[in-house]
Structures are given as C-alpha cells and as structure tokens.
C-alpha cells in the first residue's frame, strides 16, 4: 500500500467518517428537539452544539439544567463526561503534537469520538503515514461529522415539537456509543475499564445529578490503568 499523501489522506478521512452520519443525524436532531422543549431558543440550542460539540456532555448538562441543578454541578458533570477527551488528546499527541500551536488548538476543538476513533485506527493501520497526512486525515474525519452535527442540531431546534411522540429517537445515543466503543476494546485493559465503569455506574445510579457517572468514569480509568501497569510489569519480568 503506497504512503498516503495529505490530499488522499484527507478524503480517506472523510470517507471513513461518513458512516457515522447514520447515527449522528438523529442524535443531533434529538438534542435540538429536547433543548427547545427544555426552554432554549434556536440560537441558544445551536450555540450549545457549536461551542461544546460533545453530544453526551450536552445531553448531561441539559438534563441537569432541566432539573434546576446548581450551576457548579452542571459544569462538573459535563466536564466529567468529557474527561475522555483528555485521554483522546494524550493518545493523539504522538501523531499530531508536532503541529504549530494554532493548528493544535483547532485540532483540540474537533476532537470528538468519531474523529478520534477513525484517526487512531488509520494511524495504527498505516504507521508510515507522514505528519501532514495524519493531520489531513484527522481534519477529513472531523469534516465528515462536525458540520453535520451543527446542521442537524439546527434542524431539530427548528422542528421542535413537530416530531410526534410515537417517533422515539432517544435510542440513538447508546447505539452511537456502542458503535464507537466496541471496536476499541482491543486489550484486556480496555475491557476491564469498560466493565468496571459499567458496574460502577449501575451501583452508583442512586447518586443525585448523575454524579454516579463521574464516579464510574474515574473507577474505570483507575482499573484500566492498573491492568496496564500489571501487564507492563509482567512483561518486564519475562
């Protein structure tokens, strides 16, 4: 397989990110509908998606705002849900960290589940990919999802309550995350982290303001890190 040129890598990123449209569109439309039903106007709803551009955090924050939770709790919960972005950034740094600061800032904004998952898979499949090609691929994958997220949010905000009650779209969110997470469970540490987080989330569901998710996320990361440490220690002895 010939090395990817930046132009070829960009369009490959667009192609690899396109399948996510199947779940992204109803997911974003659902957010737009729920946000307007919760009292946000169209501009506020669209601004929410443009500024935050993180579906899970947006839904979590919106739910807490609807429940009239304290502002600090809303911010803390949204940040906790988005803690995975810090891990995404750390994983992408060896590949994209050599770019100038202004380009890294743009990359940081466009780090979402879809652009991260597709980019990491492409980098691992083609280790010889150049720095420019890696960056081009990332932006291609981001271009396939980000504008569509904004447009679909706007669509949901505009149609609002016009969607009938029988057309339930809330099933899209878990499907979207399963589609992203399942292929990434490649090691024992990944599986343990996911399993511990799942169990912890169920056990901590009684906590108010969805704080159980914060506890579960931290527990999962700690468990995964410990498994990786033990595996590295074992490999060092062999």
Secondary structure, 3 states (H helix, E strand, C coil): CCCCCHHHHHHHHHHHHHCCHHHHHHHHHHHHHHHHHCCCCHHHHHHHHHHHCCHHHHHHHHHHHHCCCCHHHHHHHHHHHCHHHHHHHHHHHHHHCCCCHHHHHHHHHCCCHHHHHHHHHHHHHCCCCCHHHHHHHHHHHHHHHHHHHHHHHHHHHHHHHHCCCCCCCCCHHHHHHHHHHHHHCCCHHHHHHHHHHHHHHHHCCCCHHHHHHHHHHHHHHHHHHHHHHHHHHHHHHC
